[in-house]
Amino acid sequence: MKELLSGVLALVFVCVPLGAAAADSVQPSTGQAIDGQIEEESYSGVTIAIGDAGAKARTSFGWDKVSKITYDDRPSGYDDAEREFAAGDFEKSLADWTKVKTQRPRRVFLQHALVKIAECAEQLRKYDDAVAAYGNLLKEFPNSKWYIQAWKGMVNNNIFKGGFDAALTVIGQGEAEAKAKRDLPPSFPFELGLLKGQVFEAQKKFKEGEAEFKKVSGAAGAQFVDLVHQAKLGQGRCLVEQKSYEDAQKLFREVADKTQDYGILTGAYNGLGDCYLATAGGDGEALKKALFAYLHGVTYWSPSVADPFEFGKSHYFAGRSAQELLKVEQKEEEKEKLRRRARELYQETLDKFGGSGWDDKARAALGTLK
């Protein structure tokens, strides 16, 4: 029976002609590209309709089965908005995505515009606007492709502006939704647990934060190993703040040994750097260990990285470690090398990680570098 259905679908893909509708294209991981009109992009996958209005066939693919999607008939300003966003010109991109939204485009493009409006507002540190935009995305597209990102965005932007109670309220709403809806992404409850730990961490409630992260690391399991690693990094950060450096280092080393994800690796080495820097006390060898730990993130970074926070931290703190070494280095030639390296690292933080918060710290540190 499965073979028969596969054969029928194959005939549909080949034999049904496209009507006047726009010809989007989905390239599955295996097999030929399928042309038609994309009707939905949800957290479950993409649905494409093949054929004209009178004889449409539909098929869906989970995101793990899709290698590429191309969109035809893009609205006016869409390509400009994408290009401006990629170039870091978030003001212009925000204006153009807003124009795309007001054109009442196809729903696939409306969803793209809504998520990009939220991302632009976040990059511009318009935190209230970002929270509202992510909320609008979920209101218009309750099963959005960017479902988890939207919940994270509402929590994180409240954290950024110091709205901790509001962030916890959003998490509570997410927990209620996780209980009410059965078909949500299975990682969602653990993502909410991580977010709750991050709220406590931002509030400097490190014992509470450690406890929340520990819950996630114990419950997420092998299916969500990256979330387990992220939770252990959170535990480690909270332990550093409680001056439990030995226990923190064990967690950071454990994660570094088990992951190949560059973002998580960078977080682990940043944590080790934090431990070395906090306990160095002017010891040159300890400061070198801190510098080398932070330099892992400098090495791992690439422009395609989705979340720049840990990489921005590694650049900034590598610069700071080099600057601290200046205070204990005796040789003038070595001092000049460290001064030049610190300046380069601070400048790279400014150039690569604008809007991350580390750029502000790097700008201030450049003013103290002599």
Backbone torsions as a table, in degrees:
resi	resn	phi	psi	omega
1	MET	NA	-43.0	178.9
2	LYS	-60.5	-41.1	-179.6
3	GLU	-63.9	-39.1	179.4
4	LEU	-63.5	-45.6	179.4
5	LEU	-62.6	-41.0	178.1
6	SER	-60.4	-40.7	179.8
7	GLY	-65.9	-40.5	178.8
8	VAL	-63.1	-45.1	178.9
9	LEU	-60.7	-41.8	179.0
10	ALA	-60.0	-41.4	178.6
11	LEU	-64.5	-39.7	178.7
12	VAL	-60.0	-45.4	-177.8
13	PHE	-62.2	-37.4	-174.2
14	VAL	-83.9	-38.6	-166.7
15	CYS	-95.9	-25.1	-176.1
16	VAL	-79.7	120.7	-177.7
17	PRO	-76.7	151.2	175.2
18	LEU	-76.4	140.6	174.5
19	GLY	-86.3	-150.6	-177.5
20	ALA	-78.9	-8.4	-177.8
21	ALA	-63.0	157.2	-179.6
22	ALA	-60.9	144.2	-177.7
23	ALA	-99.2	86.7	168.4
24	ASP	-75.5	171.3	-179.6
25	SER	-146.1	133.7	174.7
26	VAL	-114.3	123.1	176.4
27	GLN	-100.7	106.3	177.5
28	PRO	-67.2	164.8	178.1
29	SER	-60.0	-33.9	175.5
30	THR	-131.0	146.3	177.9
31	GLY	95.8	-176.7	-175.5
32	GLN	-82.9	157.1	175.3
33	ALA	-66.8	147.7	179.7
34	ILE	-113.9	123.0	-179.9
35	ASP	-99.0	144.9	179.4
36	GLY	170.8	-144.9	177.4
37	GLN	-127.2	122.8	-179.9
38	ILE	-70.8	126.2	-177.9
39	GLU	-102.0	-29.2	-177.3
40	GLU	-153.3	140.9	168.8
41	GLU	-126.6	107.2	-178.1
42	SER	-119.4	179.4	177.3
43	TYR	-66.3	-17.5	178.7
44	SER	-82.7	-29.9	-177.8
45	GLY	156.4	-162.6	-176.6
46	VAL	-115.8	140.6	176.2
47	THR	-117.4	128.1	-179.6
48	ILE	-122.3	137.4	178.4
49	ALA	-100.6	135.4	-178.3
50	ILE	-117.3	132.5	177.0
51	GLY	107.3	177.4	-179.0
52	ASP	-85.5	178.5	-172.6
53	ALA	-61.4	-28.0	-176.7
54	GLY	-84.1	-16.3	-175.4
55	ALA	-146.7	61.4	-177.3
56	LYS	-85.5	138.2	167.8
57	ALA	-115.4	145.9	-177.5
58	ARG	-124.5	145.1	173.3
59	THR	-142.6	153.3	-176.7
60	SER	-127.7	150.8	177.8
61	PHE	-132.4	136.1	168.6
62	GLY	-68.0	155.1	-175.6
63	TRP	-62.4	-27.2	178.6
64	ASP	-73.6	-8.5	179.2
65	LYS	-104.9	5.3	-176.4
66	VAL	-113.2	128.3	177.8
67	SER	-101.1	-25.6	-177.5
68	LYS	-162.4	145.8	172.3
69	ILE	-130.7	135.6	172.0
70	THR	-121.2	146.9	-175.0
71	TYR	-119.2	129.8	176.1
72	ASP	-98.0	167.4	172.7
73	ASP	57.4	43.2	-179.6
74	ARG	-69.1	142.6	-177.9
75	PRO	-65.2	160.4	176.0
76	SER	-58.3	131.7	179.1
77	GLY	90.6	-12.0	-176.5
78	TYR	-62.3	-51.2	-177.5
79	ASP	-65.2	-39.1	177.2
80	ASP	-61.3	-43.9	-178.7
81	ALA	-62.5	-41.6	177.8
82	GLU	-62.7	-46.5	-178.0
83	ARG	-63.3	-43.7	-179.5
84	GLU	-65.0	-39.2	178.4
85	PHE	-63.1	-45.8	-179.5
86	ALA	-61.9	-31.5	-179.5
87	ALA	-84.3	-4.4	179.4
88	GLY	84.3	11.5	178.2
89	ASP	-92.1	78.5	-169.1
90	PHE	-74.2	-27.5	176.7
91	GLU	-63.6	-50.1	179.6
92	LYS	-65.9	-40.8	-179.9
93	SER	-61.8	-43.3	178.4
94	LEU	-59.1	-43.5	179.5
95	ALA	-62.7	-42.1	-177.6
96	ASP	-73.7	-36.9	176.0
97	TRP	-65.5	-34.8	176.9
98	THR	-64.8	-38.3	175.5
99	LYS	-63.5	-41.5	177.5
100	VAL	-58.8	-44.9	-179.3
101	LYS	-60.2	-42.4	-175.1
102	THR	-73.8	-12.0	178.0
103	GLN	-78.8	-1.8	-175.4
104	ARG	52.9	58.7	-176.2
105	PRO	-75.8	177.2	170.8
106	ARG	-52.5	151.2	-172.9
107	ARG	-62.3	-30.9	177.5
108	VAL	-60.9	-39.3	-179.5
109	PHE	-78.6	-31.4	175.9
110	LEU	-61.7	-43.0	178.8
111	GLN	-63.4	-41.3	177.1
112	HIS	-59.5	-43.9	-178.5
113	ALA	-64.1	-42.6	-177.2
114	LEU	-64.5	-42.4	-179.2
115	VAL	-70.0	-35.8	180.0
116	LYS	-71.9	-33.4	174.7
117	ILE	-60.6	-42.5	178.1
118	ALA	-64.2	-44.1	-178.6
119	GLU	-65.9	-39.9	178.1
120	CYS	-63.1	-45.4	179.2
121	ALA	-59.8	-39.8	178.5
122	GLU	-63.1	-46.3	179.7
123	GLN	-63.0	-32.4	-179.6
124	LEU	-86.1	3.3	179.4
125	ARG	62.4	29.4	172.8
126	LYS	-92.2	75.7	-165.9
127	TYR	-66.0	-40.3	177.8
128	ASP	-62.4	-42.2	178.6
129	ASP	-63.4	-39.0	-179.9
130	ALA	-65.6	-44.1	178.0
131	VAL	-58.8	-45.9	-179.3
132	ALA	-64.0	-40.1	-177.4
133	ALA	-67.7	-41.5	176.6
134	TYR	-65.2	-37.1	176.1
135	GLY	-63.5	-40.2	177.4
136	ASN	-62.8	-38.4	178.6
137	LEU	-59.9	-47.0	-178.6
138	LEU	-70.5	-31.3	177.7
139	LYS	-67.4	-42.5	-178.3
140	GLU	-78.5	-33.3	-177.3
141	PHE	-131.9	80.6	-175.9
142	PRO	-59.3	-23.8	178.8
143	ASN	-110.5	32.8	-172.3
144	SER	-51.5	146.2	170.7
145	LYS	-54.1	-32.9	-177.2
146	TRP	-101.4	34.1	-175.5
147	TYR	-56.8	-55.0	-177.3
148	ILE	-67.3	-40.0	177.5
149	GLN	-58.0	-39.9	-178.6
150	ALA	-64.6	-44.3	177.2
151	TRP	-63.3	-43.4	176.5
152	LYS	-59.9	-43.1	-178.4
153	GLY	-61.7	-41.6	179.4
154	MET	-65.0	-39.3	178.8
155	VAL	-70.8	-51.2	-173.3
156	ASN	-64.0	-39.0	-179.5
157	ASN	-71.0	-28.8	170.6
158	ASN	-67.6	-39.2	176.5
159	ILE	-61.7	-45.6	-176.8
160	PHE	-57.3	-34.9	-177.9
161	LYS	-96.3	9.1	177.3
162	GLY	81.3	13.1	-179.6
163	GLY	-89.2	68.8	-173.1
164	PHE	-68.5	-40.1	178.1
165	ASP	-63.8	-40.7	178.1
166	ALA	-63.5	-39.1	178.5
167	ALA	-62.6	-43.4	179.1
168	LEU	-67.3	-32.4	176.1
169	THR	-64.3	-42.8	178.0
170	VAL	-61.2	-43.6	178.8
171	ILE	-60.9	-41.1	177.4
172	GLY	-61.5	-39.3	176.7
173	GLN	-64.8	-39.2	177.6
174	GLY	-64.6	-40.7	178.5
175	GLU	-63.5	-38.9	177.5
176	ALA	-64.8	-40.4	179.3
177	GLU	-66.5	-37.8	179.3
178	ALA	-62.6	-32.8	178.3
179	LYS	-77.3	-32.7	-173.6
180	ALA	-83.6	-30.7	-176.1
181	LYS	-109.1	129.4	-173.9
182	ARG	-88.4	-21.6	-171.0
183	ASP	-101.8	19.9	-179.7
184	LEU	-70.4	161.0	174.6
185	PRO	-53.4	129.5	-174.2
186	PRO	-63.2	-18.6	179.0
187	SER	-80.7	-11.1	-170.3
188	PHE	-56.0	-47.3	180.0
189	PRO	-59.4	-35.0	180.0
190	PHE	-74.0	-34.1	174.5
191	GLU	-61.1	-41.6	178.0
192	LEU	-64.2	-37.8	176.8
193	GLY	-62.6	-42.0	175.7
194	LEU	-60.6	-43.7	-179.3
195	LEU	-62.3	-40.5	179.2
196	LYS	-64.0	-41.1	175.6
197	GLY	-60.2	-39.4	179.8
198	GLN	-67.2	-34.7	176.2
199	VAL	-63.1	-48.4	179.2
200	PHE	-62.0	-39.9	178.4
201	GLU	-60.7	-44.7	179.7
202	ALA	-65.4	-29.6	177.1
203	GLN	-80.5	-2.7	-176.0
204	LYS	66.6	25.6	171.9
205	LYS	-94.7	75.8	-166.6
206	PHE	-73.0	-32.3	176.5
207	LYS	-65.3	-44.0	178.5
208	GLU	-64.8	-40.6	178.7
209	GLY	-63.2	-45.4	178.3
210	GLU	-57.6	-42.1	-178.8
211	ALA	-64.6	-41.1	179.7
212	GLU	-66.7	-44.1	178.6
213	PHE	-62.5	-38.8	-179.2
214	LYS	-64.8	-36.5	176.3
215	LYS	-58.2	-46.5	-178.0
216	VAL	-66.2	-45.3	-177.5
217	SER	-63.8	-27.8	179.2
218	GLY	-84.9	-22.9	-172.4
219	ALA	-104.5	-27.4	-171.2
220	ALA	-66.3	-38.8	174.1
221	GLY	76.8	-178.7	-173.4
222	ALA	-65.8	-23.1	179.9
223	GLN	-65.1	-28.9	-177.2
224	PHE	-125.1	58.1	-172.6
225	VAL	-62.6	-35.1	178.4
226	ASP	-64.2	-37.1	177.5
227	LEU	-68.1	-36.9	174.9
228	VAL	-59.9	-45.6	-180.0
229	HIS	-63.6	-43.0	178.5
230	GLN	-61.8	-38.5	178.3
231	ALA	-65.1	-40.3	179.4
232	LYS	-67.6	-34.9	173.8
233	LEU	-62.4	-41.9	177.3
234	GLY	-62.2	-43.4	175.3
235	GLN	-56.6	-47.0	-178.5
236	GLY	-60.6	-43.6	-180.0
237	ARG	-61.4	-42.2	179.0
238	CYS	-65.8	-35.6	176.7
239	LEU	-67.0	-38.0	176.0
240	VAL	-58.2	-44.9	-178.5
241	GLU	-66.8	-23.7	176.2
242	GLN	-93.2	8.2	178.0
243	LYS	64.5	23.9	174.7
244	SER	-93.6	69.3	-168.9
245	TYR	-68.8	-36.5	-179.4
246	GLU	-64.1	-47.1	179.8
247	ASP	-64.5	-38.3	179.1
248	ALA	-63.4	-45.0	-179.0
249	GLN	-61.6	-37.2	177.8
250	LYS	-59.4	-44.1	179.8
251	LEU	-66.1	-44.9	-178.8
252	PHE	-62.9	-41.6	179.4
253	ARG	-67.5	-38.7	178.5
254	GLU	-59.7	-45.5	180.0
255	VAL	-66.3	-44.1	-179.5
256	ALA	-60.2	-34.9	-179.3
257	ASP	-73.7	-23.9	-170.4
258	LYS	-106.7	-11.6	-175.7
259	THR	-112.6	153.0	171.8
260	GLN	-117.9	5.0	177.8
261	ASP	-77.3	121.6	-174.3
262	TYR	-63.3	-35.1	178.4
263	GLY	-65.4	-43.7	179.7
264	ILE	-70.4	-40.8	175.4
265	LEU	-57.1	-43.6	179.8
266	THR	-62.4	-41.2	176.5
267	GLY	-61.2	-39.7	179.5
268	ALA	-65.9	-45.9	-180.0
269	TYR	-70.6	-32.0	173.0
270	ASN	-61.5	-41.4	178.3
271	GLY	-62.0	-42.7	176.3
272	LEU	-62.7	-41.7	177.0
273	GLY	-59.6	-40.2	178.4
274	ASP	-60.5	-41.8	179.3
275	CYS	-63.6	-47.1	-178.7
276	TYR	-63.9	-42.6	-177.0
277	LEU	-67.5	-38.7	-178.1
278	ALA	-68.1	-28.1	-175.4
279	THR	-107.2	4.2	-173.7
280	ALA	-65.5	-44.5	179.3
281	GLY	55.9	35.3	179.8
282	GLY	84.5	5.7	178.3
283	ASP	-80.0	120.1	-175.0
284	GLY	-61.5	-40.1	-179.2
285	GLU	-66.3	-40.0	178.0
286	ALA	-66.2	-37.8	178.4
287	LEU	-66.4	-35.7	176.3
288	LYS	-65.5	-40.0	177.5
289	LYS	-62.4	-38.9	177.3
290	ALA	-64.0	-46.2	179.9
291	LEU	-58.6	-46.9	-178.0
292	PHE	-66.4	-34.1	177.7
293	ALA	-64.4	-47.9	-179.3
294	TYR	-66.2	-30.7	-178.3
295	LEU	-66.7	-17.5	174.7
296	HIS	-57.1	-46.8	-179.3
297	GLY	-66.0	-34.8	176.8
298	VAL	-62.0	-40.1	-180.0
299	THR	-71.5	-39.0	-174.7
300	TYR	-76.3	-21.2	-171.5
301	TRP	-64.5	143.7	170.3
302	SER	-143.9	158.3	-177.3
303	PRO	-62.9	-17.0	-178.2
304	SER	-83.2	-1.6	-177.8
305	VAL	-63.5	130.4	-176.1
306	ALA	-76.1	-42.4	-175.8
307	ASP	-115.6	106.8	-172.7
308	PRO	-83.1	-1.3	-168.4
309	PHE	-58.4	-54.2	-176.7
310	GLU	-64.5	-34.7	-179.7
311	PHE	-71.6	-37.7	174.1
312	GLY	-61.9	-39.9	177.8
313	LYS	-62.7	-44.0	-177.7
314	SER	-62.5	-40.6	178.9
315	HIS	-65.0	-48.0	-177.9
316	TYR	-62.3	-47.7	-175.3
317	PHE	-75.7	-23.8	170.6
318	ALA	-64.4	-42.7	175.7
319	GLY	-61.4	-42.6	-179.3
320	ARG	-66.6	-38.1	177.9
321	SER	-63.8	-41.8	176.6
322	ALA	-61.7	-39.4	179.6
323	GLN	-67.7	-37.0	176.7
324	GLU	-66.4	-36.5	177.5
325	LEU	-63.6	-29.0	176.6
326	LEU	-55.7	-33.7	-175.0
327	LYS	-71.7	-22.3	-176.6
328	VAL	-111.7	-14.5	-179.8
329	GLU	-71.9	136.5	-177.0
330	GLN	-97.5	-32.0	-175.1
331	LYS	-81.0	129.0	-177.6
332	GLU	-62.9	-37.1	-179.6
333	GLU	-64.0	-42.4	178.7
334	GLU	-69.5	-35.0	176.8
335	LYS	-60.4	-43.2	-179.1
336	GLU	-64.9	-38.9	177.2
337	LYS	-62.3	-44.0	-179.7
338	LEU	-66.2	-40.4	179.0
339	ARG	-62.2	-44.8	-180.0
340	ARG	-65.1	-40.7	-179.1
341	ARG	-68.2	-40.2	178.3
342	ALA	-61.9	-43.5	179.9
343	ARG	-62.2	-42.9	179.4
344	GLU	-61.6	-43.7	-177.4
345	LEU	-67.4	-40.6	176.6
346	TYR	-64.4	-41.5	-179.8
347	GLN	-65.9	-39.4	176.5
348	GLU	-62.7	-36.8	177.2
349	THR	-61.2	-42.6	178.0
350	LEU	-64.9	-44.1	-174.0
351	ASP	-72.4	-36.7	-172.0
352	LYS	-98.3	-23.3	-168.2
353	PHE	-127.9	40.8	174.9
354	GLY	-59.0	134.6	179.6
355	GLY	86.4	-2.7	-177.7
356	SER	-85.5	-14.8	-172.6
357	GLY	97.5	-33.3	177.3
358	TRP	-71.0	-25.4	178.3
359	ASP	-64.6	-38.0	178.1
360	ASP	-64.3	-42.3	179.6
361	LYS	-65.5	-40.2	-179.8
362	ALA	-65.8	-39.5	179.1
363	ARG	-61.8	-43.6	179.0
364	ALA	-66.0	-39.8	-178.1
365	ALA	-67.9	-35.5	177.5
366	LEU	-59.0	-33.9	179.6
367	GLY	-69.9	-18.1	-179.4
368	THR	-99.6	-6.0	-175.1
369	LEU	-81.9	117.9	-177.7
370	LYS	-121.9	NA	NA
